[in-house]
Amino acid sequence: PGQHGERHGDAQHELGEVAGEVGVQRVEHGPAWVAGQRAGQLATLAGRGLDALDPYFTGYLPQLVLSVTVPLAVLARIVLADWSSALIIALTIPLIPIFGALLGWQAQAATERQWRRLALLGGHFLDMVAGLPTLRAFGRARAQVDVVRRMADGHRVATMKTLRIAFLSALVLELVATLSVALVAVPVGIRLLGGGITLSTALLVLLLTPEAYLPLRAAGSRFHASMEGLTALDEALTVSAVPTAAAPTGAELPAPDGRGEIRFESVTVEYERTTALRDVTLTIRPGERIAVIGPSGAGKSTLLGLLLGFVTPTAGRVTVDGVDLAHVDRDAWRRQVAWVPQRAHLFAASLADNIRLGAPDAPDAALAAAVTDAALD
């Protein structure tokens, strides 16, 4: 799938292990599910995405608890000392989360754009590394350097826009908190000069008031630091949502006869930001040899992925001997298909085990015949 044309302390350690286990469970849907995804997107999610969740669990969530409990405790103490100052604090504290939410919406959109750029860059770079031998063979390796540089520059611009919003948010929250403290400090000072309040009470109010706003300001800054992880988590949950009809299995499902006619009926395959195939109709009769040609990105790998059941069509259907591949036992169907990949791979086993890869229970006589037919004897 990486060569598809559709580019596109201890507590912390324990949390990291938990996040890693969640990530592993999410991608353990099987090879068929993995093959239907974009390799660059999966690699970015499983690496940078899970790492970016650490600030959310270890920073933002604990600070969120403090931003609720500390202001309430400070407010309760100031009510007992000076109820008028407590009233001002109670009226101004909601301003911080309100302004934070307004800026958070802008930060979320910017972070999503940044993440899309990162996923695109990661996918293209992964594809380029996977196809580097081919690129070198055709003298196209240096041309990809400019492409990667442009994509990296786009990610840099998106990152700077996100940081600009984050710094603006910190400035706004600091300004609101400072003005709110001033609204409490000025009346307290005037009343202290007039003898309306004792010095000890005034000092208590002035020392505790900033502490009521501090946890909320810190939560705002930690929220921006965790935005990338939340965006990655949302995309990971979207990617891992496997439709029930995507990979049907079971003895009760039919298995088409691989010797029958293969038909693609108005097949369309759409991804999030591109269309791989559009309204493709094709009939392959028994005994025919078909060559599928086209430039990189035309959808050749997607076409084969449909036939193997690794890709589910957005519209239309693929039938074999009149049976829709969307409602068959995929394992039984794939046992009838011979697949020779673009790059052959020998596994760390005996030659006989490699030959028996598709049929582990093949007898020695069949193995010997296969060896003779392939001129390996």
VMD Tcl script that draws the C-alpha trace (Angstrom):
set ca {
  {0.00 0.00 0.00}
  {2.95 2.35 0.41}
  {3.25 2.45 -3.40}
  {-0.37 3.35 -4.11}
  {-0.77 6.41 -6.27}
  {-3.13 8.09 -3.78}
  {-0.47 10.01 -1.84}
  {-1.32 11.51 0.50}
  {9.35 10.06 34.92}
  {7.70 6.49 35.70}
  {4.13 7.68 35.37}
  {4.97 9.00 31.95}
  {6.63 5.72 31.08}
  {3.56 3.75 32.17}
  {1.28 6.06 30.20}
  {3.52 5.60 27.18}
  {3.23 1.83 27.51}
  {-0.56 2.07 27.74}
  {-0.69 4.32 24.68}
  {1.57 1.90 22.82}
  {-0.68 -1.04 23.69}
  {-3.73 0.89 22.48}
  {-1.93 1.70 19.26}
  {-0.98 -1.94 18.69}
  {-4.53 -3.09 19.32}
  {-5.83 -0.54 16.87}
  {-3.66 -1.78 14.01}
  {-4.14 -5.48 14.75}
  {-7.08 -5.82 12.37}
  {-5.03 -8.03 10.08}
  {-3.03 -7.72 6.87}
  {-6.11 -7.11 4.75}
  {-7.05 -4.05 6.79}
  {-3.48 -2.73 6.76}
  {-3.24 -3.16 3.02}
  {-6.34 -1.03 2.56}
  {-4.75 1.94 4.34}
  {-2.16 4.47 3.31}
  {1.23 3.42 4.67}
  {2.41 6.98 5.29}
  {-0.69 7.81 7.32}
  {-0.33 4.66 9.45}
  {3.37 5.26 10.02}
  {2.78 8.87 11.09}
  {-0.10 7.90 13.39}
  {1.73 4.98 15.02}
  {4.88 7.04 15.57}
  {4.47 10.79 15.89}
  {0.74 10.53 16.69}
  {1.11 8.34 19.79}
  {4.09 10.35 21.00}
  {2.07 13.55 20.71}
  {-0.57 12.14 23.08}
  {1.89 12.26 26.00}
  {1.39 16.02 26.72}
  {-2.37 15.45 26.81}
  {-2.33 12.66 29.41}
  {0.59 13.89 31.52}
  {0.07 17.65 31.18}
  {-3.37 18.84 30.15}
  {-5.61 16.38 32.04}
  {-3.88 16.84 35.45}
  {-3.87 20.63 34.92}
  {-7.56 20.50 34.08}
  {-8.27 18.97 37.50}
  {-6.23 21.72 39.18}
  {-8.02 24.44 37.18}
  {-11.31 23.29 38.69}
  {-10.30 22.56 42.29}
  {-7.80 25.37 43.03}
  {-10.01 28.35 41.97}
  {-12.92 26.95 43.99}
  {-10.72 26.54 47.07}
  {-9.25 30.05 46.70}
  {-12.69 31.54 46.12}
  {-14.09 29.82 49.21}
  {-11.27 31.22 51.36}
  {-11.64 34.76 50.00}
  {-15.43 34.66 50.60}
  {-14.73 34.18 54.29}
  {-12.26 37.10 54.28}
  {-13.83 39.63 51.87}
  {-17.01 38.78 50.00}
  {-16.84 41.78 47.63}
  {-13.45 40.70 46.27}
  {-14.73 37.14 45.98}
  {-17.67 38.44 43.89}
  {-15.30 40.19 41.45}
  {-13.22 37.02 41.12}
  {-16.32 34.89 40.54}
  {-17.46 37.25 37.73}
  {-14.07 37.49 35.98}
  {-12.87 33.87 36.19}
  {-15.25 32.66 33.41}
  {-13.64 35.15 31.01}
  {-10.49 33.00 30.79}
  {-12.19 29.80 29.55}
  {-14.43 31.85 27.22}
  {-11.49 33.55 25.51}
  {-9.58 30.25 25.61}
  {-12.41 28.46 23.78}
  {-12.62 31.15 21.10}
  {-8.90 30.88 20.44}
  {-9.01 27.09 20.77}
  {-11.32 26.79 17.76}
  {-8.84 28.66 15.63}
  {-5.97 26.59 17.03}
  {-7.81 23.35 16.25}
  {-8.27 24.26 12.60}
  {-4.62 25.29 12.31}
  {-3.46 22.09 14.01}
  {-5.54 19.96 11.65}
  {-3.93 21.68 8.69}
  {-0.50 21.11 10.23}
  {-1.24 17.43 10.81}
  {-2.46 16.94 7.24}
  {0.78 18.45 5.98}
  {2.79 16.17 8.26}
  {0.89 13.05 7.16}
  {1.36 14.00 3.51}
  {5.07 14.59 4.04}
  {5.48 11.33 5.94}
  {3.59 9.35 3.30}
  {5.56 10.78 0.40}
  {8.89 10.31 2.17}
  {8.01 6.69 3.02}
  {7.02 5.99 -0.57}
  {10.19 7.63 -1.84}
  {12.40 5.50 0.43}
  {10.50 2.34 -0.54}
  {10.96 3.10 -4.23}
  {14.49 4.47 -4.02}
  {16.07 1.62 -6.04}
  {13.63 2.28 -8.88}
  {14.16 6.04 -8.68}
  {17.93 5.58 -8.81}
  {17.64 3.17 -11.72}
  {15.75 5.75 -13.78}
  {17.75 8.75 -12.58}
  {14.83 10.36 -10.73}
  {16.22 10.26 -7.18}
  {17.48 13.87 -7.16}
  {14.19 15.19 -8.52}
  {12.43 13.98 -5.38}
  {14.67 16.16 -3.19}
  {12.88 19.30 -4.41}
  {9.48 17.68 -3.85}
  {10.36 16.77 -0.26}
  {11.78 20.26 0.30}
  {8.53 21.90 -0.90}
  {6.39 19.63 1.26}
  {8.62 20.23 4.30}
  {8.37 23.98 3.71}
  {4.56 23.70 3.61}
  {4.62 21.85 6.93}
  {6.93 24.53 8.38}
  {4.51 27.30 7.34}
  {1.54 25.44 8.86}
  {3.50 24.85 12.08}
  {4.41 28.54 12.37}
  {0.74 29.52 11.93}
  {-0.21 27.13 14.73}
  {2.51 28.53 17.01}
  {1.37 32.09 16.22}
  {-2.14 31.26 17.45}
  {-0.72 29.54 20.54}
  {1.40 32.59 21.47}
  {-1.55 34.91 20.84}
  {-3.67 32.75 23.11}
  {-1.08 32.98 25.90}
  {-0.99 36.78 25.50}
  {-4.77 37.09 25.68}
  {-5.09 34.84 28.72}
  {-2.29 36.70 30.53}
  {-3.95 40.05 29.75}
  {-7.37 38.90 30.97}
  {-5.87 37.48 34.17}
  {-3.83 40.64 34.82}
  {-6.83 42.94 34.32}
  {-8.94 40.71 36.56}
  {-6.35 40.88 39.33}
  {-6.27 44.67 38.91}
  {-10.06 44.85 39.30}
  {-9.62 43.20 42.71}
  {-6.45 45.01 43.77}
  {-7.61 48.60 43.08}
  {-10.78 48.48 45.29}
  {-8.83 46.64 48.01}
  {-6.16 49.36 48.00}
  {-8.73 52.17 48.15}
  {-10.59 50.50 50.99}
  {-7.31 49.87 52.82}
  {-6.46 53.59 52.65}
  {-9.94 54.47 53.92}
  {-9.76 52.01 56.77}
  {-12.51 49.79 55.39}
  {-10.35 46.68 55.46}
  {-7.50 45.45 57.64}
  {-3.97 45.04 56.37}
  {-3.92 41.30 57.03}
  {-7.15 40.78 55.08}
  {-5.92 42.95 52.21}
  {-2.66 41.01 51.99}
  {-4.55 37.71 52.08}
  {-6.80 38.78 49.20}
  {-3.95 40.21 47.11}
  {-1.81 37.09 47.56}
  {-4.57 34.59 46.84}
  {-6.25 36.35 43.89}
  {-3.54 35.54 41.28}
  {-3.63 31.91 42.38}
  {-7.29 31.71 41.34}
  {-6.39 32.53 37.73}
  {-3.04 30.75 37.47}
  {-4.34 27.16 36.97}
  {-6.68 28.29 34.20}
  {-3.88 30.09 32.36}
  {-1.65 27.03 32.68}
  {-4.44 24.77 31.39}
  {-4.76 27.00 28.32}
  {-1.09 26.71 27.45}
  {-1.05 22.95 28.03}
  {-4.14 22.59 25.87}
  {-2.29 24.03 22.90}
  {0.63 21.70 23.57}
  {-1.72 18.71 23.41}
  {-3.68 19.76 20.33}
  {-1.52 17.77 17.92}
  {-1.99 14.61 19.95}
  {-5.77 15.08 20.06}
  {-5.86 15.61 16.30}
  {-3.80 12.47 15.75}
  {-6.04 10.50 18.12}
  {-9.16 11.61 16.28}
  {-7.68 10.54 12.96}
  {-6.47 7.24 14.42}
  {-9.97 6.43 15.67}
  {-11.35 7.31 12.24}
  {-8.85 5.11 10.41}
  {-9.33 2.18 12.79}
  {-13.13 2.23 12.43}
  {-13.36 -0.86 10.24}
  {-16.74 -1.38 8.54}
  {-18.32 -4.73 9.31}
  {-18.65 -5.50 5.63}
  {-15.03 -4.68 4.82}
  {-13.60 -8.09 5.62}
  {-16.33 -10.73 5.96}
  {-15.23 -14.21 6.99}
  {-16.93 -17.39 8.09}
  {-17.90 -20.81 6.80}
  {-21.44 -19.64 5.97}
  {-20.20 -17.15 3.38}
  {-19.79 -18.28 -0.25}
  {-16.46 -18.67 -2.00}
  {-16.54 -17.84 -5.71}
  {-15.03 -20.12 -8.32}
  {-11.74 -18.57 -9.37}
  {-12.14 -20.03 -12.85}
  {-15.22 -17.91 -13.53}
  {-15.59 -14.53 -15.19}
  {-14.32 -11.46 -13.33}
  {-16.31 -8.25 -13.69}
  {-15.75 -4.70 -12.44}
  {-19.11 -2.91 -12.62}
  {-18.89 0.91 -12.42}
  {-16.32 0.70 -9.62}
  {-15.28 3.92 -7.86}
  {-12.71 4.11 -5.04}
  {-12.49 7.41 -3.15}
  {-10.16 8.38 -0.34}
  {-10.27 11.40 1.95}
  {-8.74 13.87 -0.49}
  {-8.47 11.99 -3.78}
  {-10.23 9.56 -6.08}
  {-8.17 6.53 -7.04}
  {-10.62 4.98 -9.52}
  {-13.74 6.46 -11.05}
  {-16.51 4.48 -12.76}
  {-14.29 1.61 -13.94}
  {-16.01 -1.17 -15.90}
  {-13.96 -4.21 -16.91}
  {-14.64 -7.83 -17.86}
  {-11.94 -10.53 -17.66}
  {-12.98 -13.85 -19.19}
  {-11.45 -17.22 -18.28}
  {-8.13 -17.77 -20.03}
  {-7.51 -14.12 -20.86}
  {-4.29 -12.31 -20.03}
  {-4.75 -8.66 -19.11}
  {-2.06 -6.00 -18.82}
  {-2.96 -2.89 -16.80}
  {-0.75 0.06 -17.73}
  {-0.70 3.69 -16.66}
  {1.39 6.36 -14.95}
  {2.12 6.40 -11.25}
  {-1.07 7.34 -9.43}
  {-3.44 6.03 -12.09}
  {-4.86 3.39 -9.71}
  {-3.22 0.16 -10.89}
  {-2.43 -1.01 -7.35}
  {-5.95 -0.07 -6.26}
  {-7.39 -2.18 -9.07}
  {-5.42 -5.23 -7.91}
  {-6.28 -4.43 -4.29}
  {-9.97 -4.60 -5.21}
  {-9.53 -8.00 -6.82}
  {-7.66 -9.32 -3.77}
  {-10.25 -7.89 -1.37}
  {-7.79 -5.50 0.27}
  {-9.71 -2.43 -0.90}
  {-13.48 -1.90 -0.65}
  {-15.14 0.04 -3.48}
  {-16.91 3.27 -2.63}
  {-19.43 2.62 -5.40}
  {-20.04 -0.27 -7.78}
  {-19.04 -3.87 -7.23}
  {-16.54 -6.56 -8.20}
  {-17.92 -10.00 -9.04}
  {-16.28 -13.36 -9.72}
  {-18.45 -15.96 -11.42}
  {-21.43 -13.73 -10.57}
  {-20.62 -13.58 -6.83}
  {-19.99 -10.15 -5.29}
  {-16.59 -10.07 -3.57}
  {-18.06 -7.83 -0.87}
  {-20.05 -10.81 0.46}
  {-17.67 -13.75 0.23}
  {-15.23 -15.57 2.48}
  {-12.15 -13.52 1.69}
  {-9.70 -16.18 2.94}
  {-11.28 -18.85 0.75}
  {-11.19 -16.52 -2.25}
  {-7.55 -15.55 -1.75}
  {-6.55 -19.22 -1.59}
  {-7.58 -19.40 -5.26}
  {-5.47 -16.42 -6.30}
  {-1.79 -16.61 -7.21}
  {0.02 -13.35 -6.45}
  {3.52 -12.57 -7.69}
  {4.59 -9.25 -6.13}
  {6.74 -6.64 -7.80}
  {9.61 -7.50 -5.44}
  {9.94 -11.17 -4.55}
  {10.92 -11.90 -0.94}
  {12.50 -15.03 0.51}
  {11.63 -15.63 4.16}
  {14.17 -16.87 6.73}
  {13.23 -20.52 6.22}
  {14.11 -23.41 3.95}
  {13.52 -23.22 0.22}
  {10.79 -25.84 0.59}
  {8.99 -23.70 3.19}
  {9.14 -20.73 0.87}
  {7.69 -22.75 -2.00}
  {4.93 -24.09 0.30}
  {4.06 -20.60 1.49}
  {0.66 -20.57 -0.21}
  {-0.07 -24.24 0.49}
  {1.68 -25.37 3.71}
  {0.17 -28.87 3.54}
  {1.30 -29.63 -0.01}
  {2.74 -33.17 -0.29}
  {6.35 -33.81 -1.25}
  {5.32 -34.99 -4.71}
  {3.57 -31.70 -5.47}
  {6.57 -29.81 -4.10}
  {8.94 -31.76 -6.35}
  {6.74 -31.10 -9.36}
  {6.67 -27.38 -8.59}
  {10.45 -27.31 -8.28}
  {10.81 -29.05 -11.63}
  {8.31 -26.77 -13.35}
  {10.19 -23.71 -12.10}
  {13.52 -25.17 -13.24}
  {14.89 -25.01 -9.69}
  {16.01 -28.64 -9.66}
}
mol new
graphics top color blue
foreach p $ca { graphics top sphere $p radius 0.5 }
foreach p [lrange $ca 0 end-1] q [lrange $ca 1 end] { graphics top cylinder $p $q radius 0.2 }
display resetview
